[in-house]
Amino acid sequence: MNTAALTLTNTKVKTVLLDIIALLFITFAPALSHMFAVPIYMLEPMRIMLILSIVHTSKKNSYLIALALPLFSFFISTHPAILKTLLISSELLLNVFLFTLLLKYFRNSFAAILASILISKLFYYSVKFGLLSFGFMDGGLIATPLYLQAIIALGLSTYLYFFYKSNK
């Protein structure tokens, strides 16, 4: 077997494995939260899986993950509610799009991913504020403390900076 075919096969296997792990992690996150009495959603598991996808798979797969994880969570557990599910998907899709776009301008993966996370969060909270204001959603605007979101964004940006290969 030639090297190119072997590399292609390894890439596909790695992508499928990461996708399965992401789906399993999202499926079992609520159970793990109850088991360990730790609100895992505060650690942004979907964004963690998205960043792992950006680093270790393709842009196409990252878009798929951004769309699939919230929908999968909704279909498995009916949580979050459908409007919030769609909002999370759009935030994650925007995150991938902005990272790809900003990487061309910044030429620095840390700055590009951090900016894309921050802008996509601003989008999320702006739309959520509108939905809450018009009574389409219940609950508070911010469920996860901002300092924790900042720590997670910096940690994920650092991970991506060290492991992302821009020549994929």
Summary of the structure (lengths in Angstrom):
residues: 168
radius of gyration: 16.6
end to end distance: 22.1
largest distance: 59.8
contacts: 485
relative contact order: 0.12
helix: 82%
strand: 0%
